[in-house]
Amino acid sequence: METSTNIYNISDEISSDTASDIVYELAAIGVNSSSRGYHSTRPELISGFLKLPKSDLCKMWTHLETPVKVKYIDGNEDLFLEWLKDD
């Protein structure tokens, strides 16, 4: 019996913008899961997330759950207060 292997590269089928959107959505899912979990690496993951550049965070913001968003705002209180003052 002959076995053949077909490798399908999804990146050939989607645009780089769509691929980027997928990556950010998957990252948001991971952050959401980590924030609810009790795994020993949870604090490290959340700490790393809070240090992400705002440009990266912006791309996944709509996919983040409210408790994660609150953690980000709490962790960046100075930026949030400056934003409020600008109004």
Secondary structure, DSSP 8 states (H G I E B T S, - for coil): ---------GGGTS-HHHHHHHHHHHHHHHHHHHHH---TTHHHHHHHHHTS-HHHHHHHGGGS-HHHHHHHHHHTHHHHHHHHHT-
